[in-house]
Amino acid sequence: MARYAFIWELGGAYGHLGRMIPVARELQRRGHEVVFIIRELVEAERLLGPHGFRWFQAPLWMGRVMRLPDPLSHAELLMGFGFLDPPALLGICRAWRHLLALLRVDALLVDYAPTAVLASRGLGLPCINLANGFQLPPAARPLPPLRWWQKAPAARLLDSEQQVLHVANQVLYELGAPPLDGVLDLLSVGADVLATLPELDHYPNRAGGDFVGPIFALGRGDDVHWPGRGALKVFAYLKPDYGALDALLAVLKGLDASVLVHVPGVSRRTVEAFSGENLRISRQPLDIEQARRGCDVAVLHAGVSTVCALLLAGKPLLLFPQQLEQTMFARGVEALGAAVALPEAAAGQFPRLVKRALADASLGEAARRFAQKYAGFDQAGAIRTVADRCEALLAPA
């Protein structure tokens, strides 16, 4: 049977592993071996260990690039991860190649891993790309701007792509590998699968796209126990580094509701300051199935997997995006009418804005319409589809 390397290089949180683990388990069930090469090892023991997977640290860019402007495009994002420094990028790519050779893998599944894609070019390893909408922009030259709702100077977009393409092709020349035609070749491998739904694409009005639907199973987290006796049940998944975390927790604590909050790695000070009869904070992940079935509304940062899970259960959302990818996604979900997105800069208005959103019945109606539309969505079927595509990579021609 085959040995697959499942690779995650850029981005954070549970979403990447949440997409990969169910597919890896299906391949494992079929008799294949899967090894993980991943960005963050913090959750590896808990999430990968129980399934018998082996995992390795991904070779990563650890340098700092000073004085880069806010990125307008994927090319400019890559500039912050070594794609302005040919010798350093070459060293990282050689590390990737050494690791892949040591592991003797037959095929790759990548989840936002442009440097790994660059390094594997010319090695003859078949590859499938498991992406959300952000990771795979629509084909264009230049690629569409990240802030698609704003005008961006085409000359700057083209110039940035040329710079990144030049550096990448210098590295490929040193590796004896064929050059790239464009920056999209770092983000698309031909066999591209979008693990989302068209309405939830980061880029609205994409032409085409192989949408299989969201994959968000992480296995079982802690059981859900709602605190207090509030009639309204609020589930929140927040990050400890969110700048307005204290302000948002204070608002949630003041609600006439039963509030259950997951904040991974949150400080003891924060837990003690905001826990109460009606609000409980959990450092450990909670069973997302219990949470989405039991809650009336969810408060999230706009991570793709969790938003999809809650919307498919027909639950309205309050979204507090932390970064550009989440802002792009939140705008699309808000356009469905099932969510309200609140920027961190509005922290001083959170009490008024949150209470107004909770009183808006139209959010719940839109969320329930979305859930009804996709009532027949079978996540197990989506997992099998991706596993089938992985096996097809190695099928005889």
C-alpha positions in Angstrom: 0.0 0.0 0.0 1.0 3.7 -0.3 2.6 6.1 2.1 1.2 9.6 2.0 2.7 12.8 3.5 0.1 15.2 4.8 1.7 18.6 4.9 0.6 21.8 6.6 3.0 24.8 6.4 1.2 28.2 6.8 -1.8 29.3 8.9 -2.8 28.4 12.5 -5.5 26.9 14.6 -7.3 23.5 14.4 -8.7 23.9 10.9 -5.8 22.5 9.0 -5.5 19.3 11.1 -9.3 19.2 11.3 -9.5 18.8 7.5 -6.6 16.4 7.2 -7.2 13.9 10.1 -10.5 12.5 8.9 -9.0 11.9 5.4 -5.9 10.4 6.9 -8.0 8.0 9.0 -10.0 7.0 5.9 -6.8 6.2 4.1 -5.5 4.4 7.1 -8.7 2.3 7.2 -8.0 1.4 3.6 -4.6 0.1 4.5 -2.4 3.0 3.6 0.1 4.8 5.8 0.0 8.5 6.5 2.7 10.6 8.0 2.2 14.3 9.0 4.6 17.1 8.4 3.1 20.1 10.2 3.6 23.6 11.3 2.7 23.3 14.9 3.3 20.4 17.2 1.5 21.7 20.3 -1.6 19.6 19.6 0.1 16.7 17.8 0.2 14.3 20.8 -3.5 14.9 21.5 -4.9 14.9 18.0 -2.5 12.6 16.0 -1.2 10.3 18.7 -4.4 8.4 19.4 -4.6 7.3 15.8 -1.1 6.0 15.6 0.1 8.6 13.1 3.8 9.6 13.0 4.5 13.4 12.7 7.4 15.6 12.0 8.2 19.3 12.2 7.8 21.1 8.9 10.8 23.1 7.7 9.8 26.7 8.2 10.9 30.2 7.5 12.0 31.6 10.9 13.4 34.9 9.7 11.9 38.4 10.0 11.2 40.6 7.1 11.1 44.2 8.1 9.0 47.1 6.7 6.8 45.1 4.4 3.5 46.9 3.7 0.2 45.3 4.5 -0.1 42.6 1.8 -2.4 43.2 -1.1 -2.0 39.7 -2.6 -0.9 36.2 -2.0 2.5 37.1 -3.6 3.0 39.8 -1.0 2.0 37.4 1.7 4.7 34.9 0.5 7.3 37.7 0.7 7.0 37.4 4.5 7.9 33.7 4.4 11.2 33.7 2.6 10.2 34.5 -1.0 12.4 37.5 -1.1 15.6 35.7 0.0 16.8 33.1 -2.6 19.6 31.5 -0.4 17.4 31.1 2.7 14.5 29.8 0.6 16.8 27.3 -1.1 18.0 26.1 2.3 14.4 25.5 3.4 13.6 23.7 0.2 16.6 21.4 0.6 15.4 20.6 4.1 12.0 19.7 2.6 13.6 17.4 0.0 15.8 15.7 2.6 12.8 15.0 4.8 10.7 13.7 1.9 13.5 11.4 0.8 14.0 10.1 4.3 10.3 9.3 4.7 10.1 7.7 1.3 6.6 8.9 0.6 4.7 8.0 -2.5 2.4 11.0 -2.7 1.6 14.3 -1.0 -1.5 16.0 0.4 -0.8 19.7 1.0 -2.9 22.1 3.1 -1.5 25.6 2.5 2.1 24.6 1.9 3.6 26.7 -0.9 7.2 26.1 0.1 6.7 22.4 0.2 5.1 22.6 -3.2 8.1 24.5 -4.5 10.5 22.1 -3.0 8.8 19.0 -4.4 8.7 20.3 -7.9 10.5 18.0 -10.2 10.6 15.1 -7.8 7.8 13.2 -9.5 5.7 13.0 -6.4 2.0 13.2 -7.2 0.2 15.8 -5.1 -3.4 16.8 -4.1 -4.2 20.2 -2.6 -6.9 20.2 0.1 -7.8 23.9 0.5 -10.3 26.4 1.7 -11.2 29.3 -0.6 -8.5 31.6 0.8 -5.6 29.2 0.1 -6.6 28.8 -3.6 -7.3 32.1 -5.3 -9.1 32.1 -8.6 -6.8 31.8 -11.6 -5.9 35.3 -13.0 -2.8 37.3 -13.7 -2.3 39.1 -11.6 -4.0 37.1 -8.9 -7.0 38.9 -7.4 -6.3 41.2 -4.5 -7.0 39.8 -1.0 -9.3 42.7 -0.2 -11.5 42.0 -3.3 -13.9 44.7 -2.1 -11.3 47.4 -2.6 -9.5 48.6 -5.7 -5.8 47.6 -5.8 -3.2 49.0 -8.1 -2.6 46.4 -10.9 1.0 47.6 -11.4 1.9 46.8 -7.8 0.1 43.4 -8.0 2.0 42.5 -11.1 5.4 43.7 -9.8 5.0 41.7 -6.6 4.2 38.6 -8.5 7.2 39.1 -10.7 9.5 39.5 -7.7 8.2 36.3 -6.0 8.3 34.3 -9.2 11.9 35.4 -9.9 13.0 34.2 -6.4 11.1 31.0 -6.7 12.6 30.2 -10.1 16.1 31.0 -8.9 15.6 28.3 -6.2 14.2 25.8 -8.8 17.2 26.5 -11.0 19.6 25.5 -8.2 17.5 22.4 -7.5 17.5 21.4 -11.2 13.7 21.6 -11.3 11.4 23.1 -14.0 10.5 26.7 -13.5 7.1 28.0 -12.5 4.8 29.8 -15.0 3.2 32.0 -12.3 2.7 32.4 -8.5 -0.5 30.4 -8.8 1.7 27.3 -9.3 2.7 27.6 -5.6 -0.9 27.5 -4.5 -2.4 25.2 -7.0 -1.1 21.7 -7.9 -3.7 20.8 -10.6 -5.5 18.4 -8.3 -7.2 21.0 -6.2 -10.1 20.2 -3.8 -12.0 23.0 -2.1 -13.2 21.8 1.3 -15.9 24.4 1.6 -19.2 25.4 0.0 -19.6 27.9 -2.9 -21.5 30.4 -0.7 -18.7 30.3 1.8 -15.9 30.9 -0.6 -13.5 33.6 0.4 -13.7 34.9 -3.2 -17.3 35.5 -4.3 -18.4 34.6 -7.8 -15.5 32.1 -8.4 -15.9 30.5 -11.9 -15.7 26.7 -11.4 -13.9 25.1 -8.5 -14.1 21.5 -7.2 -16.1 22.0 -4.1 -16.5 18.8 -1.9 -17.9 20.6 1.1 -16.4 21.3 4.6 -14.5 18.8 6.6 -14.2 19.8 10.2 -14.2 16.6 12.3 -11.5 16.7 15.0 -12.6 13.7 17.0 -14.2 14.0 20.4 -13.4 16.9 22.6 -14.6 17.4 26.2 -18.3 17.0 27.0 -20.4 20.1 26.9 -21.9 21.2 30.2 -23.8 24.5 30.0 -23.4 26.7 33.1 -26.3 28.4 34.9 -29.8 28.3 33.8 -30.0 31.0 31.1 -32.6 30.3 28.4 -30.2 31.5 25.7 -27.2 29.2 25.2 -24.1 30.9 23.7 -21.1 28.9 22.5 -17.8 30.8 21.9 -14.5 29.8 20.5 -11.9 32.6 21.0 -8.2 33.0 20.9 -6.1 34.1 23.9 -4.1 36.6 21.7 -7.3 38.4 20.5 -6.7 42.1 21.4 -10.3 42.7 22.6 -10.7 39.4 24.4 -11.3 40.9 27.8 -13.8 43.4 26.4 -15.7 40.6 24.6 -15.7 38.2 27.7 -17.0 41.0 29.8 -19.9 41.5 27.4 -20.6 37.7 27.3 -20.5 37.5 31.1 -23.1 40.3 31.3 -25.6 38.5 29.1 -28.7 36.9 30.5 -27.6 33.6 29.0 -25.7 30.4 29.6 -22.3 31.0 28.0 -19.6 28.3 27.3 -16.3 29.6 26.0 -13.3 27.6 24.7 -10.1 29.7 24.8 -7.0 27.4 24.2 -4.1 28.3 26.4 -5.9 31.1 28.2 -4.3 32.5 31.3 -5.5 31.6 34.8 -6.0 35.3 35.4 -8.5 35.5 32.6 -10.3 32.4 33.7 -10.6 33.7 37.2 -11.7 37.2 36.1 -14.5 36.2 33.9 -15.8 32.8 35.1 -19.1 33.0 36.9 -22.4 31.3 37.5 -23.5 31.8 33.8 -20.1 31.7 32.1 -17.5 28.8 32.0 -14.2 29.0 30.2 -12.5 25.8 29.0 -8.9 25.6 28.0 -9.6 22.2 26.3 -11.4 21.8 23.0 -15.1 20.9 23.4 -17.1 18.4 21.5 -18.1 20.5 18.5 -21.1 18.2 17.8 -22.6 18.7 21.2 -21.8 22.4 21.1 -23.4 23.1 17.8 -26.5 21.1 18.6 -27.0 22.6 22.0 -26.2 26.3 21.4 -28.6 29.0 20.2 -25.9 31.3 18.8 -22.1 31.1 18.4 -19.4 33.7 18.9 -16.3 33.0 16.7 -13.3 34.6 15.1 -14.4 33.4 11.6 -12.3 30.3 11.2 -13.6 28.3 8.3 -14.2 24.9 9.9 -16.0 26.1 13.0 -18.2 28.5 11.1 -19.2 25.8 8.6 -20.0 23.4 11.5 -22.3 25.9 13.1 -24.0 27.1 10.0 -24.8 23.6 8.9 -26.5 23.2 12.2 -28.5 26.4 11.5 -27.0 28.5 14.2 -26.5 32.3 13.8 -23.1 33.8 14.3 -21.3 36.7 15.8 -17.9 37.0 14.1 -14.9 38.8 15.5 -12.2 38.4 12.8 -8.6 38.6 13.9 -6.8 38.8 10.6 -7.3 39.4 6.9 -8.3 35.8 5.9 -10.9 35.8 8.6 -12.1 39.3 7.5 -12.5 38.0 3.9 -14.5 35.0 5.1 -16.6 37.0 7.6 -17.7 39.4 4.8 -19.0 36.4 2.8 -20.9 34.9 5.7 -22.3 38.2 6.7 -23.6 38.6 3.1 -25.7 35.4 3.6 -27.5 37.3 6.4 -26.6 34.6 9.0 -23.9 36.6 10.8 -22.8 39.9 12.1 -19.1 40.7 11.8 -17.6 43.1 14.4 -14.0 44.5 14.0 -11.7 44.6 16.9 -11.5 48.3 16.5 -15.2 48.5 17.7 -14.4 47.0 21.1 -15.8 50.0 22.9 -19.1 49.4 21.2 -19.3 45.6 21.9 -22.0 45.8 24.6 -24.4 47.7 22.3 -23.5 45.8 19.1 -23.6 42.3 20.6 -27.0 42.9 22.3 -28.4 44.3 19.0 -27.2 41.3 17.1 -28.6 38.8 19.5 -32.0 40.5 19.2 -32.0 40.3 15.4 -34.2 37.3 14.6 -33.3 37.5 10.9 -29.9 36.1 11.6 -31.4 32.8 12.9 -33.8 32.6 10.0 -31.0 33.0 7.4 -28.9 30.4 9.3 -31.8 27.9 9.3 -32.4 28.5 5.6 -28.7 27.7 4.9 -28.9 24.6 7.0 -32.0 23.4 5.2 -30.4 24.0 1.8 -27.5 21.6 2.8 -29.5 19.2 4.9 -28.4 16.4 2.6 -24.7 17.3 2.9 -22.8 14.1 4.0 -19.4 15.0 5.5 -18.5 11.3 5.5 -19.0 11.3 1.7 -16.8 14.4 1.4 -14.0 12.5 3.3 -14.4 9.5 1.1 -14.2 11.7 -2.0 -10.9 13.2 -0.9 -9.5 9.8 0.0 -10.6 8.5 -3.4 -8.7 11.4 -5.1 -5.6 10.5 -3.0 -5.7 7.0 -4.2 -6.3 8.1 -7.8 -3.0 9.9 -7.7 -1.2 6.6 -7.7 -3.6 4.6 -9.9 -2.0 3.2 -13.1 -2.4 5.4 -16.1 
